[in-house]
Amino acid sequence: MAAIIKNPITSTDLAQRVIDEIKTCYDPEIPVDIWELGLIYEVELTEENDLKVIMTLTSPNCPAAESLPAEVEGKLKELSGIKSMKLDLTFEPPWTKEMMSEVAQLELGFM
């Protein structure tokens, strides 16, 4: 399952920078970035450069439950060109290994 990127994004450069910044965030227990892990469910960037991200964790009891969403939000708020940033954490649908990209599955030995 890949993240859904909503709205016709007017600045593909800014959208790519958002994704690149997300890829600098790692679950501390898994050596793969959260984009490839499939923890990002949705990225919405409006024409006014307001950003909304919906993400999950590998489980509700994840040790990074407090730190990882805060890290993602903090990094994206500091990204040049972003007017406002909102991050929502969800557990629906629950994350499964099938949500990982092929890159992540290969790196973790699932393929």
Phi, psi and omega per residue, in radians:
M1 nan 2.126 3.121
A2 -1.671 2.709 3.094
A3 -1.084 2.547 3.067
I4 -1.598 2.200 3.073
I5 -1.829 1.930 -3.015
K6 -1.611 2.742 3.084
N7 1.244 2.567 2.999
P8 -1.170 1.929 -3.053
I9 -1.389 2.125 -3.068
T10 -1.284 -0.546 3.139
S11 -2.011 1.651 3.140
T12 -1.138 -0.480 3.084
D13 -1.119 -0.794 3.134
L14 -1.153 -0.726 3.108
A15 -1.049 -0.730 3.126
Q16 -1.171 -0.644 3.099
R17 -1.152 -0.613 3.068
V18 -1.079 -0.853 3.136
I19 -1.096 -0.759 3.127
D20 -1.057 -0.680 3.137
E21 -1.201 -0.709 3.085
I22 -1.040 -0.646 -3.116
K23 -1.220 -0.091 3.058
T24 -1.575 -0.038 -3.119
C25 -1.770 2.307 -3.088
Y26 -2.191 2.476 2.928
D27 -1.159 2.231 -3.038
P28 -1.097 -0.309 -3.118
E29 -1.717 -0.165 -3.072
I30 -2.242 2.187 -3.060
P31 -1.402 0.761 3.119
V32 -2.374 2.482 -3.113
D33 -1.186 2.779 -3.024
I34 -1.217 -0.385 3.066
W35 -1.173 -0.879 -3.127
E36 -1.191 -0.506 3.095
L37 -1.235 -0.274 -3.125
G38 1.449 0.398 3.140
L39 -1.442 -0.212 3.087
I40 -1.701 2.017 -3.108
Y41 -1.574 -0.584 -3.074
E42 -2.706 2.455 3.028
V43 -2.226 2.136 3.120
E44 -2.166 2.104 3.130
L45 -2.123 2.055 -3.106
T46 -1.443 2.998 3.095
E47 -1.101 -0.432 3.121
E48 -1.527 0.093 -3.134
N49 1.173 0.544 2.938
D50 -1.488 2.316 -3.037
L51 -2.024 2.351 3.028
K52 -2.254 2.298 3.123
V53 -2.192 2.315 3.013
I54 -1.940 2.183 -3.113
M55 -2.361 2.954 3.079
T56 -2.335 -3.088 3.040
L57 -2.191 2.914 -3.117
T58 -1.110 -0.447 3.032
S59 -2.810 2.739 3.107
P60 -1.078 -0.406 3.140
N61 -1.654 0.240 -3.120
C62 -0.967 2.301 3.124
P63 -1.050 -0.368 -3.120
A64 -1.641 0.257 -3.050
A65 -0.998 -0.593 3.135
E66 -1.578 -0.663 -3.011
S67 -1.449 -0.696 -3.023
L68 -1.161 -0.873 3.088
P69 -1.046 -0.674 3.119
A70 -1.122 -0.676 3.102
E71 -1.105 -0.815 -3.136
V72 -1.068 -0.869 -3.124
E73 -1.057 -0.776 -3.138
G74 -1.069 -0.792 -3.136
K75 -1.125 -0.725 -3.092
L76 -1.277 -0.560 3.084
K77 -1.120 -0.543 -3.109
E78 -1.484 -0.130 -3.091
L79 -1.197 2.187 -3.128
S80 -1.045 2.269 3.117
G81 1.818 -0.293 3.123
I82 -1.465 2.152 -3.131
K83 -1.381 -0.843 3.098
S84 -2.543 2.758 -3.064
M85 -2.424 2.309 3.056
K86 -2.309 2.297 3.105
L87 -2.080 2.247 3.061
D88 -1.973 2.346 3.084
L89 -1.794 2.281 -3.131
T90 -2.357 2.779 3.030
F91 -2.171 0.312 3.084
E92 -2.156 2.078 -0.076
P93 -1.298 2.709 3.091
P94 -1.072 2.503 3.115
W95 -1.216 2.445 3.029
T96 -2.332 2.848 3.136
K97 -1.046 -0.451 3.137
E98 -1.161 -0.283 3.134
M99 -1.391 -0.209 3.118
M100 -1.232 2.593 3.044
S101 -1.222 2.887 3.063
E102 -1.049 -0.633 3.117
V103 -1.013 -0.845 -3.129
A104 -1.148 -0.736 -3.138
Q105 -1.089 -0.699 3.091
L106 -1.134 -0.817 -3.094
E107 -1.081 -0.602 -3.115
L108 -1.637 0.062 3.054
G109 1.369 0.412 3.103
F110 -1.563 -0.081 3.140
M111 -2.179 nan nan
